[in-house]
């Protein structure tokens, strides 16, 4: 699998460290407030709405965990079989030291080191937007491969692929209809639900959350 991409090189350096610093929260409530300010709903409430029906002992993988804020939120809700992969080695070391109960390892979305159908649910949160269009299919293939049942995404949305300048950098951020990309690649995927989420703090932007079932 191709893992020596321009995007990974950037994320595994100082640029990725800056991102991690911006997404460090002093406590769980500050993390919840981020979602209230951006979408008008707490992340825990959003999670309950979308995956509350999924058993608490389900095996769940997050692709691109960073500091594992999303996994910690799921743990707060009672999920206890949580895995994550993250490209930044220092971030993985930090999470493993501070939250060893979360099974986070260094790995890449293009080459997920787990067996086929290993997880009940695989999800991303603003991760696919940083995958180059030329590499997106390999990431979709890996997510599909390791998921036994559900694929859950929450990503920047546009009907067509649109590249966005990201903090003065090119080739690091794209909007797209990622739900549509999954279904185009795997037509048998059933759409359970999808919803456009307007960004209250950025009036010109919308995100999309979607849940697919194999």
PyMOL commands that place a pseudoatom at each C-alpha (Angstrom):
pseudoatom trace, name=CA, resn=UNK, resi=1, chain=A, elem=C, hetatm=0, pos=[0.000, 0.000, 0.000]
pseudoatom trace, name=CA, resn=UNK, resi=2, chain=A, elem=C, hetatm=0, pos=[1.150, 3.544, -0.759]
pseudoatom trace, name=CA, resn=UNK, resi=3, chain=A, elem=C, hetatm=0, pos=[1.973, 5.281, 2.526]
pseudoatom trace, name=CA, resn=UNK, resi=4, chain=A, elem=C, hetatm=0, pos=[4.722, 7.694, 1.410]
pseudoatom trace, name=CA, resn=UNK, resi=5, chain=A, elem=C, hetatm=0, pos=[2.350, 10.450, 0.349]
pseudoatom trace, name=CA, resn=UNK, resi=6, chain=A, elem=C, hetatm=0, pos=[2.940, 14.192, 0.355]
pseudoatom trace, name=CA, resn=UNK, resi=7, chain=A, elem=C, hetatm=0, pos=[0.096, 14.581, 2.845]
pseudoatom trace, name=CA, resn=UNK, resi=8, chain=A, elem=C, hetatm=0, pos=[1.504, 12.047, 5.326]
pseudoatom trace, name=CA, resn=UNK, resi=9, chain=A, elem=C, hetatm=0, pos=[4.932, 13.661, 5.162]
pseudoatom trace, name=CA, resn=UNK, resi=10, chain=A, elem=C, hetatm=0, pos=[3.331, 16.962, 6.143]
pseudoatom trace, name=CA, resn=UNK, resi=11, chain=A, elem=C, hetatm=0, pos=[1.139, 15.544, 8.921]
pseudoatom trace, name=CA, resn=UNK, resi=12, chain=A, elem=C, hetatm=0, pos=[4.020, 13.626, 10.496]
pseudoatom trace, name=CA, resn=UNK, resi=13, chain=A, elem=C, hetatm=0, pos=[6.090, 16.803, 10.882]
pseudoatom trace, name=CA, resn=UNK, resi=14, chain=A, elem=C, hetatm=0, pos=[5.727, 20.228, 12.468]
pseudoatom trace, name=CA, resn=UNK, resi=15, chain=A, elem=C, hetatm=0, pos=[2.470, 20.879, 10.612]
pseudoatom trace, name=CA, resn=UNK, resi=16, chain=A, elem=C, hetatm=0, pos=[0.865, 17.893, 12.342]
pseudoatom trace, name=CA, resn=UNK, resi=17, chain=A, elem=C, hetatm=0, pos=[2.248, 18.963, 15.708]
pseudoatom trace, name=CA, resn=UNK, resi=18, chain=A, elem=C, hetatm=0, pos=[0.615, 22.375, 15.284]
pseudoatom trace, name=CA, resn=UNK, resi=19, chain=A, elem=C, hetatm=0, pos=[-2.703, 20.689, 14.488]
pseudoatom trace, name=CA, resn=UNK, resi=20, chain=A, elem=C, hetatm=0, pos=[-2.445, 18.579, 17.623]
pseudoatom trace, name=CA, resn=UNK, resi=21, chain=A, elem=C, hetatm=0, pos=[-1.770, 21.669, 19.747]
pseudoatom trace, name=CA, resn=UNK, resi=22, chain=A, elem=C, hetatm=0, pos=[-4.888, 23.346, 18.351]
pseudoatom trace, name=CA, resn=UNK, resi=23, chain=A, elem=C, hetatm=0, pos=[-6.984, 20.302, 19.211]
pseudoatom trace, name=CA, resn=UNK, resi=24, chain=A, elem=C, hetatm=0, pos=[-5.847, 19.847, 22.801]
pseudoatom trace, name=CA, resn=UNK, resi=25, chain=A, elem=C, hetatm=0, pos=[-8.709, 20.414, 25.240]
pseudoatom trace, name=CA, resn=UNK, resi=26, chain=A, elem=C, hetatm=0, pos=[-8.371, 21.185, 28.929]
pseudoatom trace, name=CA, resn=UNK, resi=27, chain=A, elem=C, hetatm=0, pos=[-11.289, 18.895, 29.786]
pseudoatom trace, name=CA, resn=UNK, resi=28, chain=A, elem=C, hetatm=0, pos=[-14.186, 16.941, 28.315]
pseudoatom trace, name=CA, resn=UNK, resi=29, chain=A, elem=C, hetatm=0, pos=[-16.604, 19.865, 28.600]
pseudoatom trace, name=CA, resn=UNK, resi=30, chain=A, elem=C, hetatm=0, pos=[-14.399, 22.032, 26.399]
pseudoatom trace, name=CA, resn=UNK, resi=31, chain=A, elem=C, hetatm=0, pos=[-14.536, 19.305, 23.755]
pseudoatom trace, name=CA, resn=UNK, resi=32, chain=A, elem=C, hetatm=0, pos=[-18.332, 19.174, 24.039]
pseudoatom trace, name=CA, resn=UNK, resi=33, chain=A, elem=C, hetatm=0, pos=[-18.521, 22.967, 23.740]
pseudoatom trace, name=CA, resn=UNK, resi=34, chain=A, elem=C, hetatm=0, pos=[-16.613, 22.838, 20.458]
pseudoatom trace, name=CA, resn=UNK, resi=35, chain=A, elem=C, hetatm=0, pos=[-19.522, 20.902, 18.928]
pseudoatom trace, name=CA, resn=UNK, resi=36, chain=A, elem=C, hetatm=0, pos=[-22.161, 23.111, 20.517]
pseudoatom trace, name=CA, resn=UNK, resi=37, chain=A, elem=C, hetatm=0, pos=[-20.498, 26.196, 19.073]
pseudoatom trace, name=CA, resn=UNK, resi=38, chain=A, elem=C, hetatm=0, pos=[-19.991, 24.642, 15.658]
pseudoatom trace, name=CA, resn=UNK, resi=39, chain=A, elem=C, hetatm=0, pos=[-23.159, 22.555, 15.181]
pseudoatom trace, name=CA, resn=UNK, resi=40, chain=A, elem=C, hetatm=0, pos=[-25.458, 23.441, 18.058]
pseudoatom trace, name=CA, resn=UNK, resi=41, chain=A, elem=C, hetatm=0, pos=[-25.253, 19.975, 19.626]
pseudoatom trace, name=CA, resn=UNK, resi=42, chain=A, elem=C, hetatm=0, pos=[-22.941, 18.181, 22.046]
pseudoatom trace, name=CA, resn=UNK, resi=43, chain=A, elem=C, hetatm=0, pos=[-20.813, 15.442, 20.541]
pseudoatom trace, name=CA, resn=UNK, resi=44, chain=A, elem=C, hetatm=0, pos=[-22.226, 12.872, 22.964]
pseudoatom trace, name=CA, resn=UNK, resi=45, chain=A, elem=C, hetatm=0, pos=[-25.767, 13.764, 21.871]
pseudoatom trace, name=CA, resn=UNK, resi=46, chain=A, elem=C, hetatm=0, pos=[-24.722, 13.500, 18.236]
pseudoatom trace, name=CA, resn=UNK, resi=47, chain=A, elem=C, hetatm=0, pos=[-23.161, 10.099, 18.890]
pseudoatom trace, name=CA, resn=UNK, resi=48, chain=A, elem=C, hetatm=0, pos=[-26.285, 8.835, 20.647]
pseudoatom trace, name=CA, resn=UNK, resi=49, chain=A, elem=C, hetatm=0, pos=[-28.417, 9.970, 17.729]
pseudoatom trace, name=CA, resn=UNK, resi=50, chain=A, elem=C, hetatm=0, pos=[-26.286, 8.134, 15.180]
pseudoatom trace, name=CA, resn=UNK, resi=51, chain=A, elem=C, hetatm=0, pos=[-24.844, 5.053, 16.879]
pseudoatom trace, name=CA, resn=UNK, resi=52, chain=A, elem=C, hetatm=0, pos=[-26.772, 4.829, 20.151]
pseudoatom trace, name=CA, resn=UNK, resi=53, chain=A, elem=C, hetatm=0, pos=[-28.376, 1.619, 18.893]
pseudoatom trace, name=CA, resn=UNK, resi=54, chain=A, elem=C, hetatm=0, pos=[-24.996, -0.095, 18.597]
pseudoatom trace, name=CA, resn=UNK, resi=55, chain=A, elem=C, hetatm=0, pos=[-24.048, -2.360, 21.495]
pseudoatom trace, name=CA, resn=UNK, resi=56, chain=A, elem=C, hetatm=0, pos=[-21.608, -0.886, 24.006]
pseudoatom trace, name=CA, resn=UNK, resi=57, chain=A, elem=C, hetatm=0, pos=[-19.295, -3.880, 23.618]
pseudoatom trace, name=CA, resn=UNK, resi=58, chain=A, elem=C, hetatm=0, pos=[-18.985, -3.381, 19.844]
pseudoatom trace, name=CA, resn=UNK, resi=59, chain=A, elem=C, hetatm=0, pos=[-15.465, -3.362, 18.464]
pseudoatom trace, name=CA, resn=UNK, resi=60, chain=A, elem=C, hetatm=0, pos=[-14.942, 0.174, 17.089]
pseudoatom trace, name=CA, resn=UNK, resi=61, chain=A, elem=C, hetatm=0, pos=[-12.040, 1.634, 15.095]
pseudoatom trace, name=CA, resn=UNK, resi=62, chain=A, elem=C, hetatm=0, pos=[-11.334, 5.302, 14.489]
pseudoatom trace, name=CA, resn=UNK, resi=63, chain=A, elem=C, hetatm=0, pos=[-9.125, 6.007, 11.474]
pseudoatom trace, name=CA, resn=UNK, resi=64, chain=A, elem=C, hetatm=0, pos=[-7.001, 9.060, 12.286]
pseudoatom trace, name=CA, resn=UNK, resi=65, chain=A, elem=C, hetatm=0, pos=[-7.393, 9.434, 16.037]
pseudoatom trace, name=CA, resn=UNK, resi=66, chain=A, elem=C, hetatm=0, pos=[-4.981, 12.291, 16.753]
pseudoatom trace, name=CA, resn=UNK, resi=67, chain=A, elem=C, hetatm=0, pos=[-5.291, 12.730, 20.559]
pseudoatom trace, name=CA, resn=UNK, resi=68, chain=A, elem=C, hetatm=0, pos=[-8.222, 10.293, 20.652]
pseudoatom trace, name=CA, resn=UNK, resi=69, chain=A, elem=C, hetatm=0, pos=[-10.786, 12.942, 21.611]
pseudoatom trace, name=CA, resn=UNK, resi=70, chain=A, elem=C, hetatm=0, pos=[-13.490, 11.059, 19.696]
pseudoatom trace, name=CA, resn=UNK, resi=71, chain=A, elem=C, hetatm=0, pos=[-12.583, 7.731, 21.279]
pseudoatom trace, name=CA, resn=UNK, resi=72, chain=A, elem=C, hetatm=0, pos=[-12.561, 9.304, 24.741]
pseudoatom trace, name=CA, resn=UNK, resi=73, chain=A, elem=C, hetatm=0, pos=[-16.043, 10.632, 24.041]
pseudoatom trace, name=CA, resn=UNK, resi=74, chain=A, elem=C, hetatm=0, pos=[-17.236, 7.141, 23.114]
pseudoatom trace, name=CA, resn=UNK, resi=75, chain=A, elem=C, hetatm=0, pos=[-15.591, 5.774, 26.254]
pseudoatom trace, name=CA, resn=UNK, resi=76, chain=A, elem=C, hetatm=0, pos=[-17.413, 8.425, 28.297]
pseudoatom trace, name=CA, resn=UNK, resi=77, chain=A, elem=C, hetatm=0, pos=[-20.646, 7.030, 26.822]
pseudoatom trace, name=CA, resn=UNK, resi=78, chain=A, elem=C, hetatm=0, pos=[-19.840, 3.480, 27.928]
pseudoatom trace, name=CA, resn=UNK, resi=79, chain=A, elem=C, hetatm=0, pos=[-18.115, 1.953, 24.890]
pseudoatom trace, name=CA, resn=UNK, resi=80, chain=A, elem=C, hetatm=0, pos=[-15.125, -0.085, 26.039]
pseudoatom trace, name=CA, resn=UNK, resi=81, chain=A, elem=C, hetatm=0, pos=[-13.737, -1.897, 22.999]
pseudoatom trace, name=CA, resn=UNK, resi=82, chain=A, elem=C, hetatm=0, pos=[-12.100, 1.043, 21.264]
pseudoatom trace, name=CA, resn=UNK, resi=83, chain=A, elem=C, hetatm=0, pos=[-9.266, 1.058, 18.748]
pseudoatom trace, name=CA, resn=UNK, resi=84, chain=A, elem=C, hetatm=0, pos=[-7.535, 3.782, 16.787]
pseudoatom trace, name=CA, resn=UNK, resi=85, chain=A, elem=C, hetatm=0, pos=[-4.837, 4.290, 14.185]
pseudoatom trace, name=CA, resn=UNK, resi=86, chain=A, elem=C, hetatm=0, pos=[-2.808, 7.497, 13.908]
pseudoatom trace, name=CA, resn=UNK, resi=87, chain=A, elem=C, hetatm=0, pos=[0.115, 8.514, 11.713]
pseudoatom trace, name=CA, resn=UNK, resi=88, chain=A, elem=C, hetatm=0, pos=[1.903, 10.824, 14.176]
pseudoatom trace, name=CA, resn=UNK, resi=89, chain=A, elem=C, hetatm=0, pos=[4.245, 8.702, 16.259]
pseudoatom trace, name=CA, resn=UNK, resi=90, chain=A, elem=C, hetatm=0, pos=[4.570, 11.166, 19.160]
pseudoatom trace, name=CA, resn=UNK, resi=91, chain=A, elem=C, hetatm=0, pos=[0.796, 11.482, 19.415]
pseudoatom trace, name=CA, resn=UNK, resi=92, chain=A, elem=C, hetatm=0, pos=[0.399, 7.710, 19.558]
pseudoatom trace, name=CA, resn=UNK, resi=93, chain=A, elem=C, hetatm=0, pos=[2.991, 7.497, 22.343]
pseudoatom trace, name=CA, resn=UNK, resi=94, chain=A, elem=C, hetatm=0, pos=[1.164, 10.205, 24.288]
pseudoatom trace, name=CA, resn=UNK, resi=95, chain=A, elem=C, hetatm=0, pos=[-2.233, 8.510, 23.984]
pseudoatom trace, name=CA, resn=UNK, resi=96, chain=A, elem=C, hetatm=0, pos=[-0.826, 5.118, 24.926]
pseudoatom trace, name=CA, resn=UNK, resi=97, chain=A, elem=C, hetatm=0, pos=[0.728, 6.639, 28.047]
pseudoatom trace, name=CA, resn=UNK, resi=98, chain=A, elem=C, hetatm=0, pos=[-2.292, 8.682, 29.146]
pseudoatom trace, name=CA, resn=UNK, resi=99, chain=A, elem=C, hetatm=0, pos=[-5.103, 6.354, 28.002]
pseudoatom trace, name=CA, resn=UNK, resi=100, chain=A, elem=C, hetatm=0, pos=[-3.663, 2.820, 27.724]
pseudoatom trace, name=CA, resn=UNK, resi=101, chain=A, elem=C, hetatm=0, pos=[-7.160, 1.347, 27.727]
pseudoatom trace, name=CA, resn=UNK, resi=102, chain=A, elem=C, hetatm=0, pos=[-7.633, 2.795, 24.231]
pseudoatom trace, name=CA, resn=UNK, resi=103, chain=A, elem=C, hetatm=0, pos=[-5.955, 0.499, 21.741]
pseudoatom trace, name=CA, resn=UNK, resi=104, chain=A, elem=C, hetatm=0, pos=[-4.263, 3.149, 19.604]
pseudoatom trace, name=CA, resn=UNK, resi=105, chain=A, elem=C, hetatm=0, pos=[-1.348, 2.238, 17.329]
pseudoatom trace, name=CA, resn=UNK, resi=106, chain=A, elem=C, hetatm=0, pos=[0.712, 3.991, 14.695]
pseudoatom trace, name=CA, resn=UNK, resi=107, chain=A, elem=C, hetatm=0, pos=[-0.619, 3.036, 11.280]
pseudoatom trace, name=CA, resn=UNK, resi=108, chain=A, elem=C, hetatm=0, pos=[-1.939, 4.599, 8.087]
pseudoatom trace, name=CA, resn=UNK, resi=109, chain=A, elem=C, hetatm=0, pos=[-5.395, 4.777, 6.548]
pseudoatom trace, name=CA, resn=UNK, resi=110, chain=A, elem=C, hetatm=0, pos=[-4.042, 3.317, 3.300]
pseudoatom trace, name=CA, resn=UNK, resi=111, chain=A, elem=C, hetatm=0, pos=[-2.818, 0.193, 5.099]
pseudoatom trace, name=CA, resn=UNK, resi=112, chain=A, elem=C, hetatm=0, pos=[-4.908, -0.675, 8.162]
pseudoatom trace, name=CA, resn=UNK, resi=113, chain=A, elem=C, hetatm=0, pos=[-3.155, -3.551, 9.993]
pseudoatom trace, name=CA, resn=UNK, resi=114, chain=A, elem=C, hetatm=0, pos=[-6.234, -5.562, 10.962]
pseudoatom trace, name=CA, resn=UNK, resi=115, chain=A, elem=C, hetatm=0, pos=[-7.997, -8.565, 9.480]
pseudoatom trace, name=CA, resn=UNK, resi=116, chain=A, elem=C, hetatm=0, pos=[-11.009, -8.385, 7.189]
pseudoatom trace, name=CA, resn=UNK, resi=117, chain=A, elem=C, hetatm=0, pos=[-14.305, -7.682, 9.010]
pseudoatom trace, name=CA, resn=UNK, resi=118, chain=A, elem=C, hetatm=0, pos=[-12.453, -7.190, 12.321]
pseudoatom trace, name=CA, resn=UNK, resi=119, chain=A, elem=C, hetatm=0, pos=[-14.560, -4.249, 13.543]
pseudoatom trace, name=CA, resn=UNK, resi=120, chain=A, elem=C, hetatm=0, pos=[-18.283, -3.775, 14.049]
pseudoatom trace, name=CA, resn=UNK, resi=121, chain=A, elem=C, hetatm=0, pos=[-17.909, -0.087, 13.230]
pseudoatom trace, name=CA, resn=UNK, resi=122, chain=A, elem=C, hetatm=0, pos=[-15.179, 1.935, 11.517]
pseudoatom trace, name=CA, resn=UNK, resi=123, chain=A, elem=C, hetatm=0, pos=[-15.381, 5.719, 11.529]
pseudoatom trace, name=CA, resn=UNK, resi=124, chain=A, elem=C, hetatm=0, pos=[-13.605, 8.899, 10.465]
pseudoatom trace, name=CA, resn=UNK, resi=125, chain=A, elem=C, hetatm=0, pos=[-13.987, 12.449, 11.662]
pseudoatom trace, name=CA, resn=UNK, resi=126, chain=A, elem=C, hetatm=0, pos=[-12.494, 15.104, 9.365]
pseudoatom trace, name=CA, resn=UNK, resi=127, chain=A, elem=C, hetatm=0, pos=[-9.839, 12.689, 8.129]
pseudoatom trace, name=CA, resn=UNK, resi=128, chain=A, elem=C, hetatm=0, pos=[-10.916, 11.771, 4.602]
pseudoatom trace, name=CA, resn=UNK, resi=129, chain=A, elem=C, hetatm=0, pos=[-10.769, 15.487, 3.761]
pseudoatom trace, name=CA, resn=UNK, resi=130, chain=A, elem=C, hetatm=0, pos=[-6.983, 15.312, 4.113]
pseudoatom trace, name=CA, resn=UNK, resi=131, chain=A, elem=C, hetatm=0, pos=[-6.550, 12.338, 1.753]
pseudoatom trace, name=CA, resn=UNK, resi=132, chain=A, elem=C, hetatm=0, pos=[-5.539, 13.196, -1.789]
pseudoatom trace, name=CA, resn=UNK, resi=133, chain=A, elem=C, hetatm=0, pos=[-8.178, 12.334, -4.429]
pseudoatom trace, name=CA, resn=UNK, resi=134, chain=A, elem=C, hetatm=0, pos=[-5.620, 10.039, -6.054]
pseudoatom trace, name=CA, resn=UNK, resi=135, chain=A, elem=C, hetatm=0, pos=[-5.344, 8.037, -2.826]
pseudoatom trace, name=CA, resn=UNK, resi=136, chain=A, elem=C, hetatm=0, pos=[-8.929, 8.172, -1.552]
pseudoatom trace, name=CA, resn=UNK, resi=137, chain=A, elem=C, hetatm=0, pos=[-10.022, 4.884, -3.118]
pseudoatom trace, name=CA, resn=UNK, resi=138, chain=A, elem=C, hetatm=0, pos=[-7.303, 2.929, -1.331]
pseudoatom trace, name=CA, resn=UNK, resi=139, chain=A, elem=C, hetatm=0, pos=[-8.466, 4.409, 1.984]
pseudoatom trace, name=CA, resn=UNK, resi=140, chain=A, elem=C, hetatm=0, pos=[-12.113, 3.633, 1.203]
pseudoatom trace, name=CA, resn=UNK, resi=141, chain=A, elem=C, hetatm=0, pos=[-11.081, 0.078, 0.323]
pseudoatom trace, name=CA, resn=UNK, resi=142, chain=A, elem=C, hetatm=0, pos=[-9.270, -0.394, 3.630]
pseudoatom trace, name=CA, resn=UNK, resi=143, chain=A, elem=C, hetatm=0, pos=[-12.124, 1.014, 5.711]
pseudoatom trace, name=CA, resn=UNK, resi=144, chain=A, elem=C, hetatm=0, pos=[-14.582, -1.212, 3.874]
pseudoatom trace, name=CA, resn=UNK, resi=145, chain=A, elem=C, hetatm=0, pos=[-12.324, -4.250, 4.259]
pseudoatom trace, name=CA, resn=UNK, resi=146, chain=A, elem=C, hetatm=0, pos=[-11.906, -4.071, 8.044]
pseudoatom trace, name=CA, resn=UNK, resi=147, chain=A, elem=C, hetatm=0, pos=[-15.532, -3.190, 8.793]
pseudoatom trace, name=CA, resn=UNK, resi=148, chain=A, elem=C, hetatm=0, pos=[-17.878, -6.069, 9.469]
pseudoatom trace, name=CA, resn=UNK, resi=149, chain=A, elem=C, hetatm=0, pos=[-21.031, -3.973, 9.504]
pseudoatom trace, name=CA, resn=UNK, resi=150, chain=A, elem=C, hetatm=0, pos=[-20.966, -0.168, 9.840]
pseudoatom trace, name=CA, resn=UNK, resi=151, chain=A, elem=C, hetatm=0, pos=[-19.029, 2.689, 8.261]
pseudoatom trace, name=CA, resn=UNK, resi=152, chain=A, elem=C, hetatm=0, pos=[-19.585, 6.068, 9.875]
pseudoatom trace, name=CA, resn=UNK, resi=153, chain=A, elem=C, hetatm=0, pos=[-18.250, 9.339, 8.516]
pseudoatom trace, name=CA, resn=UNK, resi=154, chain=A, elem=C, hetatm=0, pos=[-18.306, 13.017, 9.485]
pseudoatom trace, name=CA, resn=UNK, resi=155, chain=A, elem=C, hetatm=0, pos=[-16.495, 15.121, 6.895]
pseudoatom trace, name=CA, resn=UNK, resi=156, chain=A, elem=C, hetatm=0, pos=[-16.473, 18.465, 5.081]
pseudoatom trace, name=CA, resn=UNK, resi=157, chain=A, elem=C, hetatm=0, pos=[-19.078, 18.355, 2.322]
pseudoatom trace, name=CA, resn=UNK, resi=158, chain=A, elem=C, hetatm=0, pos=[-19.343, 19.395, -1.309]
pseudoatom trace, name=CA, resn=UNK, resi=159, chain=A, elem=C, hetatm=0, pos=[-21.232, 17.784, -4.196]
pseudoatom trace, name=CA, resn=UNK, resi=160, chain=A, elem=C, hetatm=0, pos=[-18.017, 17.689, -6.232]
pseudoatom trace, name=CA, resn=UNK, resi=161, chain=A, elem=C, hetatm=0, pos=[-14.363, 17.430, -5.279]
pseudoatom trace, name=CA, resn=UNK, resi=162, chain=A, elem=C, hetatm=0, pos=[-13.109, 20.882, -4.307]
pseudoatom trace, name=CA, resn=UNK, resi=163, chain=A, elem=C, hetatm=0, pos=[-9.592, 21.617, -3.100]
pseudoatom trace, name=CA, resn=UNK, resi=164, chain=A, elem=C, hetatm=0, pos=[-9.347, 24.189, -0.293]
pseudoatom trace, name=CA, resn=UNK, resi=165, chain=A, elem=C, hetatm=0, pos=[-6.242, 26.135, 0.656]
pseudoatom trace, name=CA, resn=UNK, resi=166, chain=A, elem=C, hetatm=0, pos=[-5.470, 24.992, 4.199]
pseudoatom trace, name=CA, resn=UNK, resi=167, chain=A, elem=C, hetatm=0, pos=[-3.520, 27.419, 6.333]
pseudoatom trace, name=CA, resn=UNK, resi=168, chain=A, elem=C, hetatm=0, pos=[-1.533, 28.584, 3.325]
pseudoatom trace, name=CA, resn=UNK, resi=169, chain=A, elem=C, hetatm=0, pos=[-0.895, 25.061, 2.017]
pseudoatom trace, name=CA, resn=UNK, resi=170, chain=A, elem=C, hetatm=0, pos=[-2.048, 23.335, -1.156]
pseudoatom trace, name=CA, resn=UNK, resi=171, chain=A, elem=C, hetatm=0, pos=[-2.791, 19.608, -1.527]
pseudoatom trace, name=CA, resn=UNK, resi=172, chain=A, elem=C, hetatm=0, pos=[-3.848, 19.161, 2.109]
pseudoatom trace, name=CA, resn=UNK, resi=173, chain=A, elem=C, hetatm=0, pos=[-7.624, 19.642, 2.195]
pseudoatom trace, name=CA, resn=UNK, resi=174, chain=A, elem=C, hetatm=0, pos=[-10.530, 18.668, -0.056]
pseudoatom trace, name=CA, resn=UNK, resi=175, chain=A, elem=C, hetatm=0, pos=[-14.297, 18.842, 0.267]
pseudoatom trace, name=CA, resn=UNK, resi=176, chain=A, elem=C, hetatm=0, pos=[-16.328, 16.074, -1.375]
pseudoatom trace, name=CA, resn=UNK, resi=177, chain=A, elem=C, hetatm=0, pos=[-19.410, 13.906, -1.010]
pseudoatom trace, name=CA, resn=UNK, resi=178, chain=A, elem=C, hetatm=0, pos=[-17.579, 11.119, 0.799]
pseudoatom trace, name=CA, resn=UNK, resi=179, chain=A, elem=C, hetatm=0, pos=[-20.736, 9.118, 1.401]
pseudoatom trace, name=CA, resn=UNK, resi=180, chain=A, elem=C, hetatm=0, pos=[-21.306, 9.060, -2.352]
pseudoatom trace, name=CA, resn=UNK, resi=181, chain=A, elem=C, hetatm=0, pos=[-17.695, 7.983, -2.943]
pseudoatom trace, name=CA, resn=UNK, resi=182, chain=A, elem=C, hetatm=0, pos=[-18.148, 4.967, -0.649]
pseudoatom trace, name=CA, resn=UNK, resi=183, chain=A, elem=C, hetatm=0, pos=[-21.372, 3.948, -2.385]
pseudoatom trace, name=CA, resn=UNK, resi=184, chain=A, elem=C, hetatm=0, pos=[-19.928, 4.464, -5.852]
pseudoatom trace, name=CA, resn=UNK, resi=185, chain=A, elem=C, hetatm=0, pos=[-17.072, 2.131, -4.983]
pseudoatom trace, name=CA, resn=UNK, resi=186, chain=A, elem=C, hetatm=0, pos=[-19.268, -0.370, -3.112]
pseudoatom trace, name=CA, resn=UNK, resi=187, chain=A, elem=C, hetatm=0, pos=[-22.857, -0.104, -4.405]
pseudoatom trace, name=CA, resn=UNK, resi=188, chain=A, elem=C, hetatm=0, pos=[-24.044, -2.787, -2.003]
pseudoatom trace, name=CA, resn=UNK, resi=189, chain=A, elem=C, hetatm=0, pos=[-23.518, -0.444, 0.949]
pseudoatom trace, name=CA, resn=UNK, resi=190, chain=A, elem=C, hetatm=0, pos=[-26.862, 0.521, 2.444]
pseudoatom trace, name=CA, resn=UNK, resi=191, chain=A, elem=C, hetatm=0, pos=[-27.367, 4.122, 3.483]
pseudoatom trace, name=CA, resn=UNK, resi=192, chain=A, elem=C, hetatm=0, pos=[-28.820, 4.092, 6.999]
pseudoatom trace, name=CA, resn=UNK, resi=193, chain=A, elem=C, hetatm=0, pos=[-28.876, 7.866, 7.320]
pseudoatom trace, name=CA, resn=UNK, resi=194, chain=A, elem=C, hetatm=0, pos=[-27.107, 11.033, 6.251]
pseudoatom trace, name=CA, resn=UNK, resi=195, chain=A, elem=C, hetatm=0, pos=[-27.444, 14.646, 7.263]
pseudoatom trace, name=CA, resn=UNK, resi=196, chain=A, elem=C, hetatm=0, pos=[-25.992, 17.976, 6.225]
pseudoatom trace, name=CA, resn=UNK, resi=197, chain=A, elem=C, hetatm=0, pos=[-24.590, 19.818, 9.240]
pseudoatom trace, name=CA, resn=UNK, resi=198, chain=A, elem=C, hetatm=0, pos=[-24.261, 23.600, 8.736]
pseudoatom trace, name=CA, resn=UNK, resi=199, chain=A, elem=C, hetatm=0, pos=[-21.234, 25.096, 10.471]
pseudoatom trace, name=CA, resn=UNK, resi=200, chain=A, elem=C, hetatm=0, pos=[-22.582, 27.818, 12.770]
pseudoatom trace, name=CA, resn=UNK, resi=201, chain=A, elem=C, hetatm=0, pos=[-19.124, 29.343, 13.171]
pseudoatom trace, name=CA, resn=UNK, resi=202, chain=A, elem=C, hetatm=0, pos=[-18.376, 29.334, 9.410]
pseudoatom trace, name=CA, resn=UNK, resi=203, chain=A, elem=C, hetatm=0, pos=[-21.499, 30.380, 7.548]
pseudoatom trace, name=CA, resn=UNK, resi=204, chain=A, elem=C, hetatm=0, pos=[-20.209, 29.329, 4.102]
pseudoatom trace, name=CA, resn=UNK, resi=205, chain=A, elem=C, hetatm=0, pos=[-19.304, 25.790, 5.157]
pseudoatom trace, name=CA, resn=UNK, resi=206, chain=A, elem=C, hetatm=0, pos=[-21.354, 22.645, 5.704]
pseudoatom trace, name=CA, resn=UNK, resi=207, chain=A, elem=C, hetatm=0, pos=[-20.309, 19.187, 6.820]
pseudoatom trace, name=CA, resn=UNK, resi=208, chain=A, elem=C, hetatm=0, pos=[-21.995, 15.858, 6.259]
pseudoatom trace, name=CA, resn=UNK, resi=209, chain=A, elem=C, hetatm=0, pos=[-22.482, 12.965, 8.643]
pseudoatom trace, name=CA, resn=UNK, resi=210, chain=A, elem=C, hetatm=0, pos=[-23.453, 9.562, 7.265]
pseudoatom trace, name=CA, resn=UNK, resi=211, chain=A, elem=C, hetatm=0, pos=[-23.895, 5.969, 8.388]
pseudoatom trace, name=CA, resn=UNK, resi=212, chain=A, elem=C, hetatm=0, pos=[-23.524, 3.056, 5.964]
pseudoatom trace, name=CA, resn=UNK, resi=213, chain=A, elem=C, hetatm=0, pos=[-24.133, -0.649, 6.521]
pseudoatom trace, name=CA, resn=UNK, resi=214, chain=A, elem=C, hetatm=0, pos=[-22.509, -3.593, 4.754]
for i in range(1, 214): cmd.bond("trace and resi %d" % i, "trace and resi %d" % (i + 1))
show_as sticks, trace
zoom trace
